[in-house]
């Protein structure tokens, strides 16, 4: 299976949420801390990929973080994935977004079991649709990702079409509850 490194995608602008989602709190913890906790048991190390405006907020908390590569800044999650791959060498990269506070290491462990030589990526299927922001990507995909970034083909779902993907049907729907708005956070916390 090889080595596994975690990548937390935390470079988005959080426009819909109104403030950086990585630093939203629920249950007394920041969202990014839930992502790091989910990755810890299934990776050798993890890094947060962010943008320059948030870098110091992470660094001041002792979080291992890196800015998106300057040539691909503002290019979305695909650029974040590629940046993380460039920052730390590994056989496999487990990527998670920062806005899934219910995601658990057991979900990632299930996905990790599918990381075999015949796959370039392992991605869950939720409600019949792939969820490429929670997945495993082999180091061998880096040239493909680089090419797509240079061609401005930035869609994560588009990337999946260019790879040999092992899809895993999952029923743990609450684990994939994406928080985009503050009212969704209130609902998660039982305030509405």
Secondary structure by P-SEA (a helix, b strand, c coil): ccbbbbbbbcccccccccccccccccccccaaaaaaaaacccccbbbbbbcccaaaaaaaacccccccccccccccaaaaaaaaaaaccccbbbbbccccccccaaaaaaaaaaccccccbbbbbcccccccccccccccaaaaaaaaaaaccccaaaaaaacccbbbbbcccccccccccaaaaaaaaccc
